[in-house]
């Protein structure tokens, strides 16, 4: 007769469960190089289909966050330009280019997960007047993070380059993603008046170097606002409208998708949580099926295993030996 200690069994099971969770998290950290290695998608700004789909980013999904050098991020402009053979055709999460996770103006808070559309790089620069309240001449943009020729932070940007486009050494950025001059970006909106069905960046003078970003489901309302694209509402942080995304603001690049599971966090997040208002209805169905499968599958496996053991010849022989004969 064996002694069975329920408390000891419970402790062992808890230790085993915690060990498995620790191994899983450690594996994801090693794979992504980020901590935490996952983010929960809260809004529908990246949704492609209203009912949700695996492969695009839906509210309630978990997304792996890869710690990738920001200089290697591929923009939509680069991925849709056949002349950029190294990146042409590259796509992530249902559209060309990388999806990045970034902090709004580098501030703490809930990060944004949107697609990198283009990168504005300084072309011609000049040294600022470091003793003046207006360090740059009219028409130049002062970037306080860009290192000048004297090795100090702060430089005046006179002209811009946009990799993957014909915008080279320009004083303002105009890029039409119409499928003729550049790749086609469908705004998924009707054309009327001065509003085109495709994305147009018009006469934009960035406030500093960085990436212009956009949610796939935002109908060409770019994060950087109406200065870049007509009619854009923009994304706002505590310090105001989000500027071009600096490399230092990038938390990571969106990797693999774990669908539905993030819905649980949105459901129990409390008053500060965005909630489940943008989670597709199909995600609740699949989440329920997944949880049900996790609960039922072990019992089913155990039942099959016991049936298999009971029918094994060795078990039958042992049963026969242990049963005394009647005299």
C-alpha positions, 0 to 999 in steps of 0.5 A, a space after each residue: 500500500 502506497 502513501 499518497 500525500 495530496 499536498 505534496 502532489 499539488 506542490 509538485 504539479 505547481 512546480 512542474 507548471 511553473 517550470 514549463 511556463 518559465 521554459 516557454 518564456 525563456 525560449 521566446 526571449 531567446 528567439 526574439 531577443 526582447 523582454 517582454 517577448 510578446 505584445 497584445 494588440 488592443 485596437 483594430 487599426 491593423 485589421 484586414 478583414 472585419 471578422 479577423 484572419 490568421 496572418 494579419 494583425 487583429 485585436 486580441 492577438 499576441 505578437 512576438 516582438 523581435 529586437 531588430 536593428 532599426 536600420 534593417 527595417 524594410 519600409 513599404 516604399 522599399 518593398 514595393 520598388 522593383 529596383 530595390 531587388 534586395 527588398 522587393 516583394 518582402 511582406 509581413 502580416 498581409 502587406 509589403 514592408 515591416 510592422 514595427 512597435 514603437 513608443 509615441 514620441 519616445 514616451 512611456 505608455 502603450 506602444 503603437 504597432 503600425 506599418 513602416 511606410 517610408 523613411 525620411 533621411 537627411 541628405 544635405 545638412 549644415 551646422 547649426 548656430 549653437 548659441 542662437 535661439 533659432 539655430 537653423 536658417 529659414 527653410 532648414 529643419 533642426 534635428 536635435 538628435 542628428 549628429 553634426 559635422 562637429 560631432 555634437 548632437 544637433 544639425 540643420 537639415 536642408 534636404 531629404 532622401 526617401 529610400 525606395 522612391 525617387 525623392 532624392 535631395 528634396 526640400 519637401 517630400 511628395 510621394 504618390 503610392 499610385 502604382 505608377 511612380 511607386 508601389 500601390 497602397 490602397 486606402 480602402 476609401 472612395 475617391 472624391 474631391 482632393 482625396 485619392 483612393 491611394 496613399 499620397 504624401 504631399 509636400 511633407 517637411 518632417 520635423 526630424 529624421 524618422 519613419 512615417 507609419 500607418 495602420 493597415 486599417 486606418 484608410 491612409 490616416 498616417 500617424 504623423 498627421 495632416 502635415 504629411 497626408 491630407 485629412 489624417 488625424 494622426 496619433 497623439 502622445 502626451 507631448 502631442 502629435 507623433 513625429 517621424 518615428 526615430 530609431 530610438 523609439 522602436 521597441 521591436 519589429 512584429 514577428 509571429 502571430 499567436 491568434 486569439 490568446 491576447 483576448 483574455 488579457 483584454 477581458 481581465 485588464 480592468 479599468 485601464 484596459 482598452 477592452 475587447 470592443 475591437 476584438 473580432 467575434 470569430 476570435 471569441 469563438 476560436 478562443 472558446 474552442 481552444 480553451 475547450 480543447 486544452 481542457 478536454 484533450 488531456 482527459 481524452 488522451 488519458 482515457 485512450 491510454 488506459 484503454 490501450 494499457 488494459 488491452 495489452 497482453 502484459 496487463 492481462 497476464 498480470 491480472 490473471 496471476 494476481 487473481 487467486 484460483 478458487 478451490 
